[in-house]
Amino acid sequence: MADTLTSPRGSVLLLEPNMITRKLIAGILAKNNFQTFEAETGDQAVEALARAPDLVILDVKVNSEDHLGFVRKMQKDYATLPLIALLEADNHAEVEGWLGMARLSFIEKPVKPDALIASIEAHLAEEAQHRAEDAANMTETQVEIDARRKEFMRRAIDLSQVKMDENAGGPFGAVIVKGGKIIGEGWNCVTSAQTAEAYNFGRPGVDNHQVRYGRAAEFIEVCKGLWDSWDDDAVVAHASTGQFVRPGSVREVRHAGRHFQVRNAQLSPKPAQPRLPIMIGGGGEKVMLRLVAEHADIWNNLGAYHGDAAHKREVLREHCRAIGRDPAEILVTQQTLAAIAMDRTDAARRTEKVVAELGFLDATPELALTGTPDEIRARVEKNRALGINGFMMSFGRRTDPEHVRLFAREVVGSYR
């Protein structure tokens, strides 16, 4: 009987100068159905990075200039790519400081096959978790999405008379729906994971996790640079002298990265409002929450991790401390479901309906904002005890405007 061909479990870039050791490790990887890109030198390894490996195995030579060039390339352009360092016993601290990678693990030499494969599988499982997060809101077909967009715009017009106080306090942020246009309070940065979205930007498909998050970080840096390139009092507009801005109050933006090259960029005219708050959602503890700590004003915890909000918040605090940022600067919001009615029977029926439609948006239904107004207010306090400051709610696939009005009146109104 012919052997059954199976797809590789993943691809590994192996940088090992010793041919015997390299072939030994490559054999272990092949036996466990991993594709291997072998490299003897740092230059060869740099070239192999273009093949987008899922993981890198590096035999660490701390004093090697050849390896140093490769490590610098990874630190600059592939900082989130998982790296397994092969090293002698008792020099973990020196190597960890030298490598400085976000997703790093160690295997002591001589390499034990079981330990190596277990470490690879752990890294790939973490990557799979990130992909699952990206897919959390991707369960609809494009036809359904288009239909929802049309329905949303119709209902936006229906809601054109609704206005929540711009200075509303408590856990419910200000949202203005006016004249058929919704004016939000920030920029929700999403690293898109659908193939159709990649096609919209002329790309052949969706990039892997570390590439998307690396691109997102650079994109945010460039945007922040442009938004902050004007001083608040830059414009003087003196008609008599012809002077428009104060000297030195407008700065050119430059950025040289893997994904974006920006030289002498200017944002003109000056933004009409202060820099938009940046919101980033997700729960990946090593990469996503680090990105939040570095760039976000708002962190939106996915509903899949609602019950883990306190733990995730502590992880975020640790990332903030590592970069010298005050965690209190970041507003914590929670993705969740909402359903409301004055009568318990009606509230239970509406809750059952929204859970059946969008239950995947909140894995902890006992914390979701569903029930009568009194029950929802009690749940708000439970969420606050977890460190949650606000909410990103969904009332279902076809939201009834009256339910939104009822929630605004009976629940949001309590926190003004």
RASULSUL-V397482 format. One record per run of one state. SS is the DSSP state (alpha for helix, beta for strand, coil for the rest). FROM is the first residue (numbers start at 0). LEN is the number of residues. If there is no record, write none. Layout:
BEGIN
ss=<SS,SS>
from=<FROM,FROM>
len=<LEN,LEN>
END
This chain:
BEGIN
ss=<coil,beta,coil,alpha,coil,beta,coil,alpha,coil,beta,coil,alpha,coil,beta,coil,alpha,coil,beta,coil,alpha,coil,alpha,coil,beta,coil,beta,coil,beta,coil,beta,coil,alpha,coil,alpha,coil,beta,coil,beta,coil,beta,coil,beta,coil,beta,coil,beta,coil,beta,coil,alpha,coil,beta,coil,alpha,coil,alpha,coil,beta,coil,alpha,coil,alpha,coil,beta,coil,alpha,coil,beta,coil,alpha,coil,alpha,coil>
from=<0,10,15,18,31,34,39,41,49,54,59,64,77,81,87,91,99,103,108,112,134,141,158,162,163,175,178,180,183,185,189,194,200,208,227,229,230,234,238,242,245,249,250,252,256,260,265,276,281,287,295,297,301,302,323,326,329,330,340,343,361,364,367,368,371,372,385,389,394,400,410,411,415>
len=<10,5,3,13,3,5,2,8,5,5,5,13,4,6,4,8,4,5,4,22,7,17,4,1,12,3,2,3,2,4,5,6,8,19,2,1,4,4,4,3,4,1,2,4,4,5,11,5,6,8,2,4,1,21,3,3,1,10,3,18,3,3,1,3,1,13,4,5,6,10,1,4,1>
END
